[in-house]
């Protein structure tokens, strides 16, 4: 695996987006990042582990940049900011068909959303989301996996965990992503045995051994069960007894079925008769309902008659005169031309005006004037010469009377109609009741029919229950008989099965024995090489006389030799640093040899089980516990062993390391601490790096 780049967004000191592109050249395989204390060096290394494994072991504040957190708290509720880390890497895989080594480029991205939910509280961190993309040769990114941390047992999350474990097991990550103050504890890590086996390709064989051991245990148990004694005589006797019980039950069931059919017919016949009973009861219910409605109609009729008399007595004269008034009004309306004239003005009133020579309005009227002539003409149109005015008064009075009597008359007519309707309803109810009463049957006959039906139904149901019980017994006995017959058949086949199982067991044991012999040799060889290289690299870095022993669990122990005796040596932080660097270098070297071994054919086939790939070293202040004379030795060793080195150091430590690493550096960066919560990144050329130092 080679790391091509990492991009951080709002991750602790790294505000907004910050990107590092790492050197992947074989000749210049070192990237140097200079920074001072609290300037973001350790944060950068931990960002790798957070992205890969969601590991957040910061003692104080969380991963969200504090300045961004303050900005978020000044925004409205519901606002959010993302923290993200994306790593682009290149891996070496085996093509399943051609067995050739092929390279793949992936982007692993982890993102966490921080949201403002309340006015005064800190932002709330949501579940992290991890995505894995594959980059094709033409630069197109295809999403392979995506999941969040809310359900770590989900299928998607397990697939992502398996994918990352195949790249670098989490138990081994501290050996390739570490900071100076932790290097002295690396050899005491738990699960180091499993991690080293995963790394060096032994886990596949471990899984095969576990499967075979389980299969052998299961076969032993199976054979032990199948060899139990079986009493065939007892089974045969039980089969005969069960068959006799089935036969007896079937005879009783046949008799019961005949009786059941007989009473089924009786129930049908009685039901037809009882239908009439039910019909009779329904008719009685309808009669009762009709009588109730008839009583209600009678009550309504009494009330309506009483109301009619009350209305009639209020103005009976108007009731009888209304037709005559309407007739007279129609006559006058049809003869308007014959009854024209002035209303309330007669001949005497006009003669009085002519006599005075003055109208009541004050106008002068002279003999021979137009007004005088007009009044003479109007004199012919007033009473008593014509009755027009009188007729008009009469019509007006008749209109008033008509309006007054109209509502009264209409109320009486409507009341009279309701009385007629109620009388008609009552007549219909009486008629329908009489018809239903004629159709009803004698209650005593109905009671007898009902009793007959109930008795037939009771006997029929009891016969049905008895038949079901017999069928259940036959079914139960039949199942018992089938079980016994199956036991009989199994007993006859047992000998054949036992022979087959024993053959499988012998084969599994032989395979396991061969694998154990081969595995022990391989594991011993790997441990021997690990110890050899660890001792060799330790001697290159440390001038003292110490022996290294790697135990069965791949843990390292330092010994002092005193004569022919060896005692466990006391170690200092500096010595632990040298020891662990020697162990890491040995891991990388053995892994490289495994790649070479894989490329060799073994009996014409590729040994896929032992394949592994190179790993980078991402180091933060790795020389903090080492003295000045050990730093160049450590630097030279890891640069020759590791495929890629990303070195995050302070300027003073780089001064000692650059003598061994200087000509292998392909990328330079410097971390510029702006504030306690903000670090900027600047890429440097080799010349700029020299000036920086």
Secondary structure as UniProt FT lines:
FT   STRAND          2..11
FT   TURN            12..13
FT   STRAND          14..21
FT   STRAND          30..34
FT   TURN            37..38
FT   HELIX           41..53
FT   HELIX           66..73
FT   TURN            77..78
FT   STRAND          80..94
FT   TURN            96..98
FT   STRAND          101..115
FT   STRAND          124..125
FT   STRAND          129..135
FT   TURN            137..138
FT   STRAND          141..148
FT   TURN            149..150
FT   TURN            152..153
FT   HELIX           155..167
FT   HELIX           170..173
FT   TURN            174..176
FT   STRAND          177..179
FT   HELIX           180..183
FT   TURN            184..185
FT   HELIX           186..188
FT   TURN            190..191
FT   HELIX           192..200
FT   HELIX           203..226
FT   HELIX           232..314
FT   HELIX           316..333
FT   TURN            334..336
FT   HELIX           337..339
FT   HELIX           347..356
FT   TURN            360..361
FT   TURN            367..368
FT   HELIX           370..379
FT   TURN            380..381
FT   TURN            384..385
FT   HELIX           388..439
FT   HELIX           443..541
FT   STRAND          547..550
FT   TURN            552..553
FT   STRAND          556..562
FT   TURN            563..564
FT   STRAND          565..568
FT   HELIX           573..599
FT   TURN            603..604
FT   HELIX           608..610
FT   STRAND          616..620
FT   TURN            622..625
FT   HELIX           628..641
FT   STRAND          644..649
FT   HELIX           651..661
FT   HELIX           662..664
FT   STRAND          665..675
FT   TURN            676..677
FT   STRAND          678..684
FT   HELIX           686..692
//
